[in-house]
Amino acid sequence: MVQEVSLEIPRGVVYGLLGPNGAGKTTIVRMLSTMLKPTAGTAHVNGFDVLTESIKVRSSIGLLPEDTGLYDRLTATETLEFYGGVQGLSGEPLDRRIEELLKMFELYDRRDDRVGKYSRGMRQKLALARALIHDPPVLLLDEPTLGLDVMSTRAIRDYVRNVAKQGKTVLLTSNNMYEAQLLSSMVTILNKGSVRASGTVEELEEMSKAKGLEEVFVNLVRSESAV
């Protein structure tokens, strides 16, 4: 549950949504992706209302949920063909896009293997490729590197940086302070469903003259828990 959360995310930035487990990060992603209806307030994604223009919102976003939800019996190619078709893609343009994404995430050589045989890191990269199949302007990434090995984590972080440079907007949730600091231009810290601080990484560090975002985060959560 979240309470009176207000976010304004500029185009073309990586925006970090940081907080401990249960802070409300996934709830916000679900509302912005139209998977969950807000009980109060309003939300717009790419200029579209999540309640009254849900189809346009879903066409505007690429979603990497907490649970990838991939089908084990499909191959990587079949997975992207299916989701590309859902987004209205077909024929040669879809084939080119699938090849591009599979090569980008180093899955091309395993394109005909069933997803059930993939490692966790490979599944996460395929799920991100699925989110990107229609080249959306907005990406919602819920804990994209959670539980991944070093190489897979590095690959996904590199891609997040690259898409931001291309002008895409990325909302990235994490409970990893280092990752938020590494990737984000702006950060909002949540705790118990409410916003505790927002701003650039530098502004948040300046709040307590801290040496890093981690100290700000720990201090805010500790003070809130003590109330």
N, CA, C and O of each residue as an XYZ file, in Angstrom:
908
protein
N       0.833     -1.183      0.000
C       0.000      0.000      0.000
C       0.882      1.252      0.000
O       1.885      1.324      0.710
N       0.487      2.226     -0.805
C       1.232      3.491     -0.830
C       0.286      4.623     -0.445
O      -0.925      4.530     -0.645
N       0.851      5.686      0.106
C       0.047      6.787      0.617
C       0.581      8.120      0.106
O       1.710      8.504      0.410
N      -0.240      8.820     -0.672
C       0.075     10.173     -1.130
C       1.464     10.273     -1.757
O       2.226     11.198     -1.472
N       1.774      9.309     -2.608
C       3.050      9.339     -3.318
C       2.911     10.218     -4.558
O       2.020     10.003     -5.380
N       3.778     11.193     -4.689
C       3.750     12.092     -5.837
C       5.115     12.049     -6.532
O       6.139     12.373     -5.930
N       5.115     11.646     -7.801
C       6.346     11.558     -8.574
C       6.172     12.301     -9.893
O       5.123     12.214    -10.531
N       7.197     13.024    -10.290
C       7.228     13.639    -11.611
C       8.565     13.273    -12.232
O       9.616     13.743    -11.795
N       8.514     12.427    -13.260
C       9.734     11.863    -13.831
C       9.974     12.486    -15.205
O       9.170     12.282    -16.115
N      11.051     13.232    -15.375
C      11.346     13.856    -16.677
C      11.639     12.805    -17.742
O      12.040     11.682    -17.435
N      11.433     13.182    -18.975
C      11.767     12.293    -20.085
C      13.285     12.113    -20.178
O      14.053     13.035    -19.902
N      13.689     10.928    -20.564
C      15.090     10.678    -20.877
C      16.017     10.546    -19.686
O      17.220     10.780    -19.808
N      15.462     10.167    -18.511
C      16.313      9.970    -17.344
C      16.084      8.574    -16.773
O      15.062      7.939    -17.032
N      17.054      8.114    -15.993
C      16.856      6.927    -15.169
C      16.467      7.419    -13.782
O      17.230      8.127    -13.125
N      15.287      7.041    -13.351
C      14.743      7.500    -12.069
C      14.712      6.309    -11.127
O      14.042      5.313    -11.397
N      15.433      6.414    -10.025
C      15.509      5.321     -9.072
C      14.437      5.418     -8.008
O      14.259      6.465     -7.384
N      13.723      4.320     -7.803
C      12.744      4.214     -6.722
C      13.337      3.244     -5.709
O      13.374      2.034     -5.933
N      13.793      3.787     -4.611
C      14.625      3.042     -3.664
C      13.885      2.840     -2.351
O      13.220      3.748     -1.851
N      14.007      1.640     -1.800
C      13.383      1.384     -0.505
C      13.522     -0.063     -0.112
O      13.823     -0.910     -0.952
N      13.306     -0.363      1.168
C      13.393     -1.749      1.630
C      12.221     -2.570      1.104
O      11.275     -2.017      0.543
N      12.279     -3.879      1.283
C      11.167     -4.733      0.890
C       9.902     -4.291      1.610
O       9.913     -4.031      2.813
N       8.795     -4.209      0.842
C       7.538     -3.787      1.431
C       7.329     -2.288      1.471
O       6.350     -1.809      2.042
N       8.241     -1.545      0.871
C       8.130     -0.076      0.903
C       7.057      0.456     -0.031
O       6.591      1.582      0.143
N       6.652     -0.344     -1.030
C       5.634      0.094     -1.978
C       6.134      0.252     -3.400
O       5.400      0.737     -4.261
N       7.368     -0.147     -3.662
C       7.961      0.044     -4.991
C       7.206     -0.743     -6.066
O       6.843     -0.195     -7.107
N       6.975     -2.026     -5.802
C       6.293     -2.863     -6.787
C       4.847     -2.426     -6.977
O       4.320     -2.511     -8.086
N       4.203     -1.966     -5.923
C       2.832     -1.467     -6.036
C       2.762     -0.294     -7.001
O       1.840     -0.209     -7.812
N       3.730      0.609     -6.918
C       3.760      1.757     -7.825
C       3.949      1.312     -9.263
O       3.277      1.815    -10.164
N       4.859      0.370     -9.486
C       5.084     -0.149    -10.838
C       3.811     -0.795    -11.384
O       3.469     -0.605    -12.551
N       3.127     -1.541    -10.562
C       1.894     -2.193    -11.008
C       0.814     -1.186    -11.361
O       0.058     -1.395    -12.311
N       0.733     -0.110    -10.616
C      -0.256      0.922    -10.950
C       0.113      1.644    -12.240
O      -0.750      1.890    -13.082
N       1.384      1.983    -12.399
C       1.808      2.695    -13.608
C       1.694      1.830    -14.857
O       1.540      2.354    -15.960
N       1.768      0.513    -14.693
C       1.663     -0.395    -15.839
C       0.233     -0.865    -16.084
O       0.005     -1.704    -16.955
N      -0.732     -0.339    -15.333
C      -2.172     -0.641    -15.411
C      -2.515     -2.035    -14.895
O      -3.636     -2.500    -15.102
N      -1.589     -2.707    -14.234
C      -1.886     -4.017    -13.658
C      -2.714     -3.891    -12.382
O      -3.402     -4.832    -11.987
N      -2.646     -2.743    -11.748
C      -3.340     -2.496    -10.489
C      -3.971     -1.113    -10.549
O      -3.295     -0.140    -10.882
N      -5.253     -1.012    -10.232
C      -5.941      0.275    -10.276
C      -5.709      1.041     -8.979
O      -5.918      0.502     -7.892
N      -5.283      2.285     -9.088
C      -5.157      3.097     -7.867
C      -6.527      3.370     -7.274
O      -7.495      3.566     -8.009
N      -6.616      3.384     -5.954
C      -7.889      3.638     -5.283
C      -8.143      5.124     -5.078
O      -9.249      5.534     -4.723
N      -7.109      5.926     -5.305
C      -7.254      7.376     -5.177
C      -6.158      8.041     -5.991
O      -5.136      7.422     -6.287
N      -6.366      9.295     -6.350
C      -5.344     10.037     -7.080
C      -5.340      9.721     -8.566
O      -6.204      9.002     -9.066
N      -4.361     10.265     -9.254
C      -4.233     10.074    -10.695
C      -2.794      9.713    -11.038
O      -1.870      9.975    -10.268
N      -2.626      9.114    -12.198
C      -1.284      8.795    -12.686
C      -1.296      8.837    -14.212
O      -2.226      8.349    -14.854
N      -0.255      9.424    -14.773
C      -0.104      9.500    -16.231
C       1.259      8.944    -16.620
O       2.263      9.201    -15.956
N       1.276      8.186    -17.697
C       2.506      7.638    -18.246
C       2.587      8.044    -19.713
O       1.694      7.735    -20.502
N       3.665      8.738    -20.069
C       3.835      9.229    -21.434
C       2.650     10.104    -21.854
O       2.288     10.154    -23.029
N       2.052     10.792    -20.878
C       0.929     11.681    -21.156
C      -0.432     11.017    -21.125
O      -1.442     11.691    -21.327
N      -0.493      9.706    -20.878
C      -1.761      8.975    -20.905
C      -2.196      8.580    -19.500
O      -1.379      8.180    -18.670
N      -3.497      8.700    -19.248
C      -4.065      8.371    -17.945
C      -4.129      6.851    -17.780
O      -4.617      6.149    -18.666
N      -3.640      6.347    -16.654
C      -3.586      4.895    -16.456
C      -4.975      4.277    -16.307
O      -5.144      3.078    -16.528
N      -5.969      5.084    -15.935
C      -7.317      4.553    -15.773
C      -8.147      4.648    -17.050
O      -8.836      3.693    -17.411
N      -8.090      5.778    -17.731
C      -8.967      5.992    -18.886
C      -8.290      5.723    -20.229
O      -8.965      5.623    -21.253
N      -6.948      5.606    -20.231
C      -6.225      5.360    -21.484
C      -5.235      4.208    -21.309
O      -4.076      4.297    -21.715
N      -5.713      3.136    -20.700
C      -4.826      2.034    -20.333
C      -4.161      1.370    -21.546
O      -3.008      0.947    -21.463
N      -4.879      1.278    -22.665
C      -4.300      0.647    -23.863
C      -3.119      1.468    -24.376
O      -2.090      0.911    -24.758
N      -3.270      2.790    -24.383
C      -2.183      3.662    -24.833
C      -1.005      3.610    -23.862
O       0.154      3.673    -24.271
N      -1.318      3.495    -22.565
C      -0.243      3.356    -21.579
C       0.548      2.082    -21.844
O       1.778      2.113    -21.874
N      -0.145      0.964    -22.035
C       0.540     -0.319    -22.236
C       1.363     -0.321    -23.523
O       2.388     -0.998    -23.602
N       0.924      0.429    -24.524
C       1.701      0.527    -25.770
C       2.947      1.388    -25.582
O       3.905      1.281    -26.347
N       2.927      2.239    -24.560
C       4.026      3.185    -24.334
C       5.128      2.623    -23.442
O       6.221      3.185    -23.372
N       4.839      1.511    -22.758
C       5.792      1.028    -21.761
C       6.382     -0.321    -22.135
O       5.783     -1.117    -22.857
N       7.571     -0.541    -21.618
C       8.164     -1.867    -21.590
C       8.291     -2.249    -20.131
O       8.918     -1.527    -19.356
N       7.707     -3.371    -19.743
C       7.628     -3.748    -18.337
C       8.493     -4.965    -18.047
O       8.365     -6.004    -18.695
N       9.374     -4.820    -17.064
C      10.110     -5.959    -16.522
C       9.621     -6.152    -15.094
O      10.084     -5.463    -14.184
N       8.684     -7.086    -14.884
C       8.114     -7.256    -13.548
C       9.043     -8.027    -12.624
O      10.066     -8.569    -13.043
N       8.656     -8.058    -11.359
C       9.434     -8.787    -10.357
C       9.543    -10.262    -10.725
O      10.598    -10.873    -10.558
N       8.450    -10.830    -11.224
C       8.424    -12.210    -11.719
C       8.368    -12.143    -13.237
O       7.426    -11.581    -13.796
N       9.363    -12.708    -13.910
C       9.455    -12.553    -15.363
C       8.259    -13.153    -16.100
O       7.887    -12.656    -17.163
N       7.648    -14.210    -15.559
C       6.460    -14.781    -16.182
C       6.699    -15.369    -17.561
O       5.787    -15.386    -18.387
N       7.903    -15.850    -17.828
C       8.207    -16.456    -19.124
C       7.659    -17.879    -19.187
O       7.497    -18.541    -18.161
N       7.377    -18.336    -20.400
C       6.851    -19.684    -20.612
C       8.006    -20.645    -20.890
O       8.718    -20.497    -21.883
N       8.185    -21.618    -20.017
C       9.327    -22.526    -20.115
C       9.342    -23.339    -21.402
O      10.417    -23.716    -21.868
N       8.192    -23.618    -21.983
C       8.119    -24.491    -23.158
C       8.436    -23.762    -24.462
O       8.668    -24.395    -25.492
N       8.446    -22.423    -24.413
C       8.767    -21.661    -25.614
C      10.267    -21.440    -25.719
O      10.964    -21.415    -24.704
N      10.766    -21.280    -26.934
C      12.152    -20.864    -27.142
C      12.229    -19.349    -27.003
O      11.204    -18.674    -26.913
N      13.439    -18.824    -26.987
C      13.604    -17.364    -26.920
C      12.961    -16.699    -28.136
O      12.277    -15.684    -28.008
N      13.184    -17.274    -29.305
C      12.602    -16.708    -30.528
C      11.092    -16.737    -30.474
O      10.440    -15.747    -30.807
N      10.524    -17.863    -30.058
C       9.071    -17.976    -29.969
C       8.493    -17.001    -28.955
O       7.417    -16.439    -29.165
N       9.208    -16.803    -27.861
C       8.755    -15.850    -26.839
C       8.635    -14.445    -27.426
O       7.622    -13.770    -27.245
N       9.676    -14.018    -28.125
C       9.666    -12.663    -28.681
C       8.699    -12.538    -29.857
O       8.125    -11.472    -30.078
N       8.516    -13.619    -30.608
C       7.514    -13.605    -31.679
C       6.114    -13.420    -31.098
O       5.304    -12.660    -31.630
N       5.844    -14.118    -30.008
C       4.523    -14.027    -29.389
C       4.256    -12.613    -28.865
O       3.221    -12.017    -29.163
N       5.192    -12.091    -28.091
C       4.971    -10.771    -27.498
C       5.060     -9.655    -28.539
O       4.403     -8.623    -28.406
N       5.868     -9.864    -29.566
C       5.887     -8.897    -30.655
C       4.541     -8.846    -31.357
O       4.064     -7.773    -31.725
N       3.931    -10.014    -31.541
C       2.604    -10.074    -32.156
C       1.559     -9.370    -31.312
O       0.665     -8.711    -31.842
N       1.670     -9.508    -30.000
C       0.740     -8.817    -29.090
C       0.828     -7.307    -29.287
O      -0.171     -6.598    -29.165
N       2.034     -6.819    -29.593
C       2.255     -5.389    -29.795
C       2.011     -4.948    -31.242
O       2.281     -3.803    -31.604
N       1.500     -5.863    -32.058
C       1.141     -5.514    -33.423
C       2.269     -5.616    -34.433
O       2.135     -5.120    -35.552
N       3.385     -6.250    -34.063
C       4.514     -6.416    -34.981
C       4.411     -7.747    -35.703
O       3.849     -8.709    -35.180
N       4.959     -7.793    -36.909
C       4.927     -9.043    -37.673
C       5.924     -8.974    -38.819
O       6.497     -7.924    -39.109
N       6.117    -10.120    -39.463
C       6.918    -10.185    -40.675
C       8.382     -9.835    -40.475
O       8.953    -10.070    -39.410
N       8.978     -9.274    -41.511
C      10.407     -8.983    -41.507
C      10.815     -7.962    -40.440
O      11.857     -8.144    -39.811
N      10.033     -6.889    -40.206
C      10.422     -5.958    -39.130
C      10.528     -6.649    -37.767
O      11.438     -6.354    -36.992
N       9.606     -7.562    -37.476
C       9.659     -8.289    -36.211
C      10.860     -9.218    -36.181
O      11.548     -9.305    -35.164
N      11.124     -9.914    -37.283
C      12.280    -10.813    -37.344
C      13.583    -10.052    -37.100
O      14.459    -10.530    -36.380
N      13.707     -8.869    -37.701
C      14.923     -8.063    -37.519
C      15.057     -7.611    -36.075
O      16.152     -7.623    -35.513
N      13.939     -7.211    -35.475
C      13.968     -6.744    -34.093
C      14.359     -7.874    -33.134
O      15.125     -7.665    -32.194
N      13.828     -9.057    -33.384
C      14.159    -10.208    -32.543
C      15.651    -10.534    -32.642
O      16.307    -10.767    -31.627
N      16.172    -10.550    -33.842
C      17.593    -10.835    -34.021
C      18.458     -9.779    -33.334
O      19.458    -10.100    -32.693
N      18.059     -8.522    -33.475
C      18.802     -7.425    -32.850
C      18.857     -7.577    -31.334
O      19.919     -7.432    -30.728
N      17.709     -7.869    -30.723
C      17.644     -7.970    -29.268
C      18.381     -9.201    -28.744
O      19.077     -9.128    -27.731
N      18.227    -10.325    -29.432
C      18.894    -11.541    -28.979
C      20.413    -11.403    -29.068
O      21.133    -11.911    -28.208
N      20.895    -10.729    -30.085
C      22.336    -10.480    -30.185
C      22.793     -9.478    -29.134
O      23.873     -9.627    -28.563
N      21.982     -8.463    -28.875
C      22.325     -7.446    -27.899
C      22.515     -8.057    -26.514
O      23.419     -7.671    -25.774
N      21.652     -9.016    -26.171
C      21.718     -9.633    -24.847
C      22.453    -10.973    -24.848
O      22.366    -11.743    -23.891
N      23.177    -11.238    -25.937
C      24.022    -12.429    -26.049
C      23.231    -13.722    -25.837
O      23.677    -14.640    -25.150
N      22.044    -13.765    -26.447
C      21.193    -14.949    -26.380
C      20.991    -15.585    -27.754
O      20.304    -16.598    -27.880
N      21.588    -14.990    -28.773
C      21.312    -15.433    -30.140
C      21.709    -16.890    -30.365
O      21.004    -17.629    -31.052
N      22.821    -17.296    -29.796
C      23.276    -18.682    -29.995
C      22.382    -19.687    -29.282
O      22.433    -20.882    -29.571
N      21.567    -19.208    -28.354
C      20.649    -20.089    -27.623
C      19.183    -19.789    -27.978
O      18.269    -20.112    -27.220
N      18.987    -19.177    -29.124
C      17.658    -18.698    -29.497
C      16.634    -19.814    -29.680
O      15.435    -19.584    -29.524
N      17.092    -21.017    -30.009
C      16.171    -22.126    -30.260
C      16.068    -23.083    -29.079
O      15.420    -24.125    -29.177
N      16.707    -22.732    -27.960
C      16.578    -23.532    -26.735
C      15.313    -23.111    -25.987
O      14.925    -21.943    -26.009
N      14.695    -24.055    -25.344
C      13.518    -23.736    -24.532
C      13.937    -22.905    -23.316
O      14.999    -23.118    -22.732
N      13.090    -21.971    -22.959
C      13.402    -21.057    -21.865
C      13.580    -21.802    -20.542
O      14.303    -21.338    -19.660
N      12.931    -22.940    -20.404
C      13.068    -23.731    -19.198
C      14.487    -24.190    -18.927
O      14.817    -24.556    -17.799
N      15.334    -24.175    -19.957
C      16.736    -24.572    -19.813
C      17.651    -23.376    -19.514
O      18.855    -23.547    -19.326
N      17.089    -22.195    -19.472
C      17.891    -20.990    -19.274
C      18.241    -20.805    -17.799
O      17.491    -21.209    -16.910
N      19.399    -20.184    -17.558
C      19.770    -19.762    -16.207
C      18.919    -18.547    -15.817
O      18.232    -17.961    -16.654
N      18.979    -18.181    -14.533
C      18.232    -17.014    -14.070
C      18.665    -15.751    -14.812
O      17.827    -14.935    -15.196
N      19.967    -15.592    -15.012
C      20.451    -14.412    -15.711
C      19.969    -14.352    -17.148
O      19.611    -13.283    -17.642
N      19.958    -15.492    -17.821
C      19.476    -15.548    -19.204
C      17.984    -15.235    -19.278
O      17.529    -14.539    -20.186
N      17.233    -15.753    -18.318
C      15.793    -15.484    -18.291
C      15.532    -13.990    -18.077
O      14.632    -13.416    -18.689
N      16.325    -13.373    -17.207
C      16.137    -11.949    -16.939
C      16.454    -11.116    -18.182
O      15.759    -10.144    -18.480
N      17.497    -11.499    -18.894
C      17.841    -10.773    -20.123
C      16.772    -10.969    -21.191
O      16.459    -10.036    -21.931
N      16.210    -12.170    -21.279
C      15.133    -12.403    -22.242
C      13.890    -11.597    -21.860
O      13.206    -11.057    -22.729
N      13.603    -11.520    -20.573
C      12.451    -10.730    -20.126
C      12.640     -9.252    -20.458
O      11.678     -8.561    -20.792
N      13.868     -8.772    -20.368
C      14.134     -7.386    -20.738
C      14.001     -7.208    -22.251
O      13.474     -6.195    -22.712
N      14.474     -8.181    -23.021
C      14.286     -8.129    -24.474
C      12.797     -8.095    -24.822
O      12.378     -7.364    -25.719
N      12.015     -8.885    -24.113
C      10.561     -8.883    -24.320
C       9.978     -7.490    -24.059
O       9.125     -7.015    -24.809
N      10.447     -6.842    -22.989
C       9.952     -5.512    -22.654
C      10.298     -4.490    -23.737
O       9.604     -3.486    -23.895
N      11.363     -4.748    -24.474
C      11.864     -3.792    -25.465
C      11.413     -4.100    -26.883
O      11.751     -3.359    -27.807
N      10.662     -5.172    -27.077
C      10.377     -5.662    -28.423
C       9.722     -4.593    -29.307
O       9.974     -4.562    -30.511
N       8.885     -3.715    -28.730
C       8.182     -2.696    -29.513
C       8.828     -1.326    -29.386
O       8.228     -0.319    -29.764
N      10.057     -1.278    -28.851
C      10.830     -0.050    -28.743
C      10.051      1.057    -28.029
O       9.863      2.138    -28.587
N       9.595      0.795    -26.793
C       8.754      1.767    -26.088
C       9.560      2.954    -25.572
O      10.766      2.834    -25.358
N       8.911      4.096    -25.368
C       9.614      5.274    -24.848
C       9.840      5.231    -23.339
O      10.679      5.963    -22.814
N       9.085      4.364    -22.634
C       9.163      4.291    -21.177
C       9.421      2.854    -20.748
O       8.769      1.928    -21.231
N      10.377      2.672    -19.838
C      10.662      1.348    -19.287
C      10.394      1.346    -17.790
O      10.837      2.246    -17.076
N       9.674      0.341    -17.313
C       9.418      0.135    -15.897
C      10.133     -1.150    -15.494
O       9.706     -2.245    -15.859
N      11.214     -1.014    -14.745
C      12.062     -2.154    -14.406
C      12.014     -2.382    -12.899
O      12.516     -1.571    -12.121
N      11.405     -3.494    -12.499
C      11.225     -3.792    -11.085
C      12.327     -4.743    -10.621
O      12.300     -5.933    -10.936
N      13.289     -4.215     -9.876
C      14.429     -4.986     -9.356
C      15.096     -5.810    -10.474
O      15.184     -7.033    -10.362
N      15.561     -5.163    -11.537
C      16.031     -5.898    -12.725
C      17.255     -6.772    -12.516
O      17.460     -7.716    -13.279
N      18.078     -6.493    -11.508
C      19.308     -7.273    -11.319
C      19.270     -8.144    -10.067
O      20.292     -8.707     -9.675
N      18.113     -8.259     -9.443
C      18.011     -9.009     -8.193
C      18.391    -10.478     -8.403
O      17.796    -11.171     -9.228
N      19.383    -10.940     -7.649
C      19.776    -12.338     -7.685
C      20.604    -12.761     -8.882
O      20.827    -13.954     -9.087
N      21.064    -11.803     -9.680
C      21.823    -12.151    -10.878
C      23.319    -12.241    -10.587
O      23.810    -11.662     -9.617
N      24.035    -12.976    -11.442
C      25.483    -13.045    -11.335
C      26.095    -11.728    -11.811
O      25.414    -10.878    -12.384
N      27.375    -11.585    -11.564
C      28.058    -10.315    -11.848
C      27.978     -9.936    -13.318
O      27.713     -8.779    -13.643
N      28.200    -10.888    -14.204
C      28.212    -10.586    -15.638
C      26.828    -10.167    -16.129
O      26.705     -9.210    -16.893
N      25.785    -10.880    -15.693
C      24.422    -10.533    -16.109
C      24.021     -9.173    -15.552
O      23.386     -8.375    -16.241
N      24.396     -8.912    -14.299
C      24.106     -7.619    -13.688
C      24.766     -6.494    -14.471
O      24.143     -5.465    -14.733
N      26.017     -6.688    -14.843
C      26.746     -5.667    -15.588
C      26.101     -5.412    -16.943
O      25.998     -4.264    -17.376
N      25.662     -6.485    -17.620
C      25.042     -6.345    -18.940
C      23.748     -5.539    -18.862
O      23.496     -4.676    -19.703
N      22.940     -5.820    -17.859
C      21.670     -5.110    -17.731
C      21.897     -3.655    -17.338
O      21.218     -2.762    -17.845
N      22.844     -3.412    -16.441
C      23.140     -2.029    -16.062
C      23.658     -1.232    -17.252
O      23.290     -0.070    -17.429
N      24.511     -1.849    -18.072
C      25.017     -1.173    -19.264
C      23.878     -0.820    -20.204
O      23.863      0.261    -20.793
N      22.926     -1.732    -20.342
C      21.822     -1.451    -21.243
C      20.960     -0.312    -20.713
O      20.525      0.545    -21.482
N      20.711     -0.295    -19.416
C      19.914      0.788    -18.832
C      20.562      2.132    -19.127
O      19.877      3.090    -19.485
N      21.873      2.204    -18.980
C      22.575      3.458    -19.287
C      22.388      3.840    -20.755
O      22.147      5.003    -21.076
N      22.498      2.860    -21.633
C      22.417      3.135    -23.071
C      21.038      3.618    -23.487
O      20.926      4.542    -24.293
N      19.974      3.004    -22.945
C      18.637      3.431    -23.368
C      18.323      4.839    -22.878
O      17.603      5.584    -23.542
N      18.861      5.202    -21.720
C      18.659      6.572    -21.239
C      19.331      7.569    -22.178
O      18.790      8.643    -22.442
N      20.512      7.210    -22.681
C      21.201      8.080    -23.633
C      20.412      8.238    -24.925
O      20.566      9.238    -25.626
N      19.568      7.258    -25.246
C      18.744      7.315    -26.452
C      17.467      8.120    -26.240
O      16.657      8.256    -27.157
N      17.284      8.656    -25.028
C      16.122      9.482    -24.758
C      14.958      8.769    -24.121
O      13.902      9.371    -23.927
N      15.116      7.502    -23.787
C      14.035      6.766    -23.133
C      14.006      7.112    -21.636
O      15.019      7.479    -21.042
N      12.833      6.982    -21.065
C      12.653      7.208    -19.632
C      12.617      5.866    -18.925
O      11.896      4.959    -19.342
N      13.391      5.734    -17.857
C      13.469      4.465    -17.134
C      13.119      4.697    -15.666
O      13.744      5.512    -14.988
N      12.105      3.962    -15.183
C      11.823      3.916    -13.756
C      12.377      2.592    -13.238
O      11.933      1.516    -13.639
N      13.344      2.692    -12.349
C      14.079      1.525    -11.857
C      13.842      1.381    -10.368
O      14.184      2.282     -9.602
N      13.260      0.260     -9.936
C      13.107      0.035     -8.509
C      14.269     -0.821     -8.012
O      14.780     -1.682     -8.728
N      14.674     -0.564     -6.772
C      15.796     -1.307     -6.217
C      15.845     -1.133     -4.706
O      15.384     -0.124     -4.172
N      16.408     -2.127     -4.021
C      16.768     -1.921     -2.615
C      18.289     -1.933     -2.476
O      18.838     -2.071     -1.383
N      18.947     -1.781     -3.631
C      20.405     -1.743     -3.691
C      20.847     -0.289     -3.848
O      20.718      0.291     -4.927
N      21.360      0.290     -2.783
C      21.727      1.697     -2.806
C      22.814      1.994     -3.831
O      22.783      3.026     -4.501
N      23.777      1.079     -3.946
C      24.869      1.277     -4.901
C      24.330      1.330     -6.323
O      24.740      2.180     -7.113
N      23.420      0.434     -6.648
C      22.862      0.399     -8.004
C      22.088      1.678     -8.313
O      22.218      2.241     -9.400
N      21.283      2.132     -7.353
C      20.524      3.365     -7.567
C      21.458      4.544     -7.797
O      21.214      5.382     -8.666
N      22.522      4.602     -7.017
C      23.488      5.685     -7.145
C      24.250      5.603     -8.465
O      24.584      6.624     -9.067
N      24.518      4.384     -8.904
C      25.288      4.157    -10.124
C      24.505      4.538    -11.379
O      25.074      5.075    -12.329
N      23.200      4.259    -11.381
C      22.417      4.375    -12.608
C      21.511      5.607    -12.670
O      21.221      6.105    -13.758
N      21.069      6.094    -11.533
C      19.975      7.067    -11.529
C      20.441      8.513    -11.590
O      21.451      8.886    -10.993
N      19.680      9.316    -12.325
C      19.867     10.767    -12.288
C      19.134     11.356    -11.100
O      19.598     12.309    -10.473
N      17.972     10.769    -10.798
C      17.145     11.224     -9.684
C      16.676     10.014     -8.900
O      16.582      8.910     -9.436
N      16.380     10.233     -7.617
C      16.006      9.136     -6.732
C      14.878      9.579     -5.806
O      14.864     10.704     -5.307
N      13.940      8.671     -5.591
C      12.960      8.838     -4.516
C      13.130      7.672     -3.553
O      13.186      6.513     -3.963
N      13.212      7.995     -2.276
C      13.336      6.963     -1.251
C      11.976      6.760     -0.598
O      11.362      7.704     -0.100
N      11.513      5.498     -0.610
C      10.238      5.131     -0.006
C      10.476      4.330      1.262
O      11.465      3.608      1.387
N       9.553      4.474      2.195
C       9.533      3.594      3.362
C       8.103      3.523      3.875
O       7.459      4.550      4.088
N       7.615      2.308      4.070
C       6.258      2.085      4.571
C       5.207      2.792      3.727
O       4.239      3.338      4.257
N       5.403      2.780      2.404
C       4.402      3.307      1.492
C       4.403      4.803      1.287
O       3.548      5.323      0.570
N       5.336      5.508      1.894
C       5.370      6.970      1.775
C       6.736      7.443      1.298
O       7.753      6.785      1.519
N       6.738      8.592      0.641
C       7.987      9.198      0.193
C       8.700      9.820      1.383
O       8.110     10.598      2.134
N       9.984      9.471      1.552
C      10.784     10.038      2.635
C      11.758     11.090      2.124
O      12.158     11.983      2.871
N      12.141     10.989      0.858
C      13.036     11.998      0.278
C      13.044     11.832     -1.234
O      12.869     10.726     -1.745
N      13.248     12.930     -1.946
C      13.361     12.903     -3.407
C      14.366     13.948     -3.855
O      14.523     14.989     -3.217
N      15.035     13.667     -4.940
C      15.972     14.627     -5.505
C      17.050     13.928     -6.287
O      16.992     12.715     -6.490
N      18.035     14.682     -6.729
C      19.192     14.055     -7.358
C      19.999     13.334     -6.282
O      19.826     13.579     -5.089
N      20.879     12.447     -6.724
C      21.728     11.742     -5.768
C      22.536     12.734     -4.948
O      22.693     12.575     -3.738
N      23.046     13.756     -5.617
C      23.866     14.756     -4.925
C      23.048     15.520     -3.883
O      23.536     15.802     -2.789
N      21.811     15.850     -4.226
C      20.957     16.579     -3.286
C      20.647     15.739     -2.052
O      20.631     16.252     -0.933
N      20.403     14.458     -2.257
C      20.090     13.590     -1.125
C      21.307     13.390     -0.231
O      21.191     13.339      0.993
N      22.466     13.278     -0.851
C      23.680     13.163     -0.047
C      23.919     14.435      0.764
O      24.375     14.379      1.906
N      23.608     15.572      0.163
C      23.823     16.856      0.830
C      22.895     17.027      2.042
O      23.204     17.766      2.977
N      21.752     16.328      2.004
C      20.786     16.446      3.094
C      21.427     16.199      4.462
O      21.133     16.893      5.436
N      22.295     15.211      4.514
C      22.914     14.891      5.803
C      24.434     14.954      5.727
O      25.132     14.404      6.578
N      24.942     15.638      4.687
C      26.389     15.713      4.486
C      26.994     14.311      4.440
O      28.103     14.075      4.920
N      26.233     13.389      3.848
C      26.667     11.987      3.830
C      27.694     11.751      2.740
O      27.817     12.528      1.793
N      28.421     10.670      2.895
C      29.419     10.299      1.900
C      28.797      9.528      0.747
O      29.410      9.412     -0.314
N      27.599      9.002      0.931
C      26.972      8.233     -0.129
C      25.486      8.092      0.111
O      24.990      8.375      1.202
N      24.777      7.650     -0.918
C      23.335      7.481     -0.838
C      22.962      6.445      0.217
O      21.913      6.557      0.850
N      23.795      5.458      0.408
C      23.484      4.410      1.374
C      23.293      4.986      2.769
O      22.386      4.571      3.490
N      24.142      5.942      3.160
C      24.026      6.527      4.493
C      22.724      7.307      4.634
O      22.076      7.246      5.679
N      22.337      8.040      3.590
C      21.072      8.766      3.611
C      19.920      7.792      3.784
O      19.030      8.000      4.608
N      19.949      6.719      2.991
C      18.894      5.720      3.024
C      18.775      5.090      4.411
O      17.680      5.016      4.969
N      19.873      4.649      4.954
C      19.867      3.993      6.262
C      19.365      4.942      7.346
O      18.592      4.538      8.215
N      19.797      6.190      7.300
C      19.370      7.167      8.301
C      17.866      7.425      8.229
O      17.203      7.525      9.261
N      17.329      7.532      7.015
C      15.903      7.792      6.856
C      15.072      6.618      7.336
O      14.089      6.799      8.054
N      15.468      5.408      6.938
C      14.721      4.223      7.344
C      14.811      4.027      8.857
O      13.821      3.679      9.501
N      15.988      4.249      9.417
C      16.187      4.072     10.858
C      15.323      5.065     11.645
O      14.689      4.698     12.634
N      15.306      6.320     11.196
C      14.530      7.343     11.919
C      13.035      7.057     11.817
O      12.289      7.286     12.769
N      12.598      6.556     10.660
C      11.180      6.246     10.464
C      10.775      5.059     11.338
O       9.686      5.051     11.911
N      11.645      4.066     11.438
C      11.329      2.877     12.217
C      11.264      3.187     13.700
O      10.611      2.477     14.465
N      11.950      4.261     14.103
C      12.005      4.600     15.521
C      10.763      5.366     15.983
O      10.534      5.525     17.182
N       9.959      5.841     15.015
C       8.790      6.640     15.377
C       7.709      5.769     16.019
O       6.649      6.273     16.389
